[in-house]
Amino acid sequence: MEHRYTGRIEAAQDVVIYNMRGKNIKGRLRNVSRDGMYIRTDAQSIHKGETLEIELTNSCCIRGWVVHIRDEGIGVLLVTPPNDETDSDSAPVPFTEIYLSCLKIDGQA
C-alpha cells in the first residue's frame, strides 16, 4: 500500500550515497516526489531506518531516512533540507522549494 501524499516525477541522475558508517555507495535516481526519492543502488550495505546523505551531481546534498529496501534500490524520505547558500538576512526558503531547486524540478511534484 502506498503512503505517498504527492506525485512522483521520473528522474535519471547519478548520486553518491554516504551512510553514517562511512561507506560511499553509487546510485541513480529513478523518481522523486516532494517528500522523498527512489534510488537504484546495490542496497546490501544500507539498512532500513538508516540516515543517509545523498549527494547529487550538482553538489547539492540531501539528508534522508531509508523507509524501504528492494532488490534494485531504496526508498528515502527526506528529513532535513539540503545545504543552501542563502544568507542569514534573507527570508527562509520553504523546505520543498529548496529541495525541488536542488533536484532541478519545478513545483509540479
C-alpha positions as CSV (number, residue, x, y, z in Angstrom):
1,M,0.0,0.0,0.0
2,E,1.4,3.4,-1.0
3,H,1.6,6.2,1.7
4,R,2.7,8.9,-0.7
5,Y,0.9,12.3,-0.4
6,T,2.3,13.8,-3.6
7,G,3.0,12.6,-7.2
8,R,6.3,11.2,-8.5
9,I,8.4,12.6,-11.2
10,E,10.7,10.3,-13.2
11,A,14.4,11.1,-12.7
12,A,17.7,10.0,-14.1
13,Q,20.6,11.4,-12.2
14,D,23.6,9.8,-10.7
15,V,24.1,10.2,-6.9
16,V,26.6,9.2,-4.2
17,I,25.1,7.9,-1.0
18,Y,27.0,8.3,2.3
19,N,25.9,6.3,5.2
20,M,26.8,7.0,8.8
21,R,29.3,4.2,8.9
22,G,31.5,5.9,6.3
23,K,30.5,3.9,3.2
24,N,30.2,5.6,-0.1
25,I,27.7,3.9,-2.5
26,K,26.9,4.9,-6.0
27,G,23.3,5.1,-7.1
28,R,20.9,6.6,-9.7
29,L,17.7,8.4,-9.0
30,R,14.7,6.7,-10.5
31,N,11.9,9.0,-9.3
32,V,11.4,11.8,-6.9
33,S,8.4,13.4,-5.1
34,R,8.1,16.4,-2.7
35,D,8.7,14.0,0.2
36,G,11.3,11.6,-1.0
37,M,13.0,9.7,-3.7
38,Y,13.7,6.2,-5.0
39,I,17.3,5.4,-5.8
40,R,18.5,2.4,-7.8
41,T,21.5,1.0,-6.0
42,D,23.1,-2.1,-4.6
43,A,21.4,-1.9,-1.2
44,Q,23.3,-4.6,0.5
45,S,25.2,-2.2,2.8
46,I,22.2,0.0,3.5
47,H,19.7,-0.7,6.3
48,K,16.0,0.3,6.8
49,G,15.8,3.2,9.2
50,E,19.3,4.4,8.5
51,T,20.0,8.1,7.9
52,L,21.9,8.9,4.7
53,E,23.5,11.9,3.0
54,I,22.7,11.9,-0.7
55,E,24.9,14.0,-3.0
56,L,23.5,14.9,-6.3
57,T,25.6,15.6,-9.5
58,N,25.2,19.4,-8.9
59,S,26.9,19.1,-5.5
60,C,23.6,19.5,-3.5
61,C,23.5,17.3,-0.5
62,I,20.2,16.0,0.8
63,R,19.6,14.1,4.1
64,G,17.2,11.2,4.0
65,W,15.9,8.3,6.0
66,V,15.6,4.8,4.4
67,V,11.9,3.8,4.6
68,H,12.1,0.7,2.4
69,I,14.7,-1.5,0.6
70,R,14.1,-3.6,-2.5
71,D,16.4,-5.8,-4.5
72,E,17.0,-3.0,-7.0
73,G,17.1,0.0,-4.7
74,I,15.9,2.1,-1.7
75,G,13.1,4.4,-0.9
76,V,14.2,7.5,1.0
77,L,12.1,10.0,3.0
78,L,13.7,13.5,3.2
79,V,14.3,14.5,6.8
80,T,16.1,17.9,6.6
81,P,16.7,20.4,3.8
82,P,19.8,20.2,1.7
83,N,22.6,22.7,2.3
84,D,21.7,26.0,0.8
85,E,23.7,29.2,0.3
86,T,21.2,31.8,1.5
87,D,22.5,34.5,3.8
88,S,21.1,35.0,7.3
89,D,19.3,38.2,6.3
90,S,17.1,36.6,3.6
91,A,13.7,35.1,4.4
92,P,13.7,31.3,5.0
93,V,13.0,29.3,1.9
94,P,10.4,26.6,2.3
95,F,11.9,23.1,2.5
96,T,10.1,21.9,-0.5
97,E,11.3,24.7,-2.7
98,I,15.0,24.2,-1.6
99,Y,14.6,20.5,-2.3
100,L,13.0,20.9,-5.7
101,S,15.5,23.5,-6.8
102,C,18.4,21.3,-5.7
103,L,16.9,18.5,-7.9
104,K,16.2,20.9,-10.8
105,I,12.5,20.1,-10.7
106,D,9.6,22.6,-10.9
107,G,6.8,22.7,-8.4
108,Q,4.7,20.1,-10.1
109,A,5.7,17.1,-7.9
